Amino acid sequence: MTQNRHAVKRSAQLATEWLLRDAPGYWMNETSGVLRPAVEAYLRDEPMSAEHIAAMRAYLRQWIAAPAWVGADVNILRSTVDGLTTRQALDDWIEAATSAGMDPL
């Protein structure tokens, strides 16, 4: 019985490791100090500098590139992420991602 519990526990641990490996990085876990001010300005609907927009674009690029995401919507989002050069473009892209069931924020 104990051996079976260990096998189940190990299977769950491996599944969790697999999911985490394929999951996108989340902005709140970023440690450089560059992304947080950009996301907070975005969420507060405050003015965003070119550096803020660039930081958000870089974040969204790595986020949508994660292997966890698959499907036609993902391919469209991946192909358009590099064109995010304005706040409006960020709004539209994030809305499309959220509508597809993926919320980067």
Secondary structure as UniProt FT lines:
FT   HELIX           2..22
FT   HELIX           27..29
FT   HELIX           35..43
FT   TURN            44..45
FT   HELIX           50..64
FT   TURN            67..68
FT   HELIX           72..80
FT   HELIX           81..83
FT   HELIX           87..99
FT   TURN            100..101
//
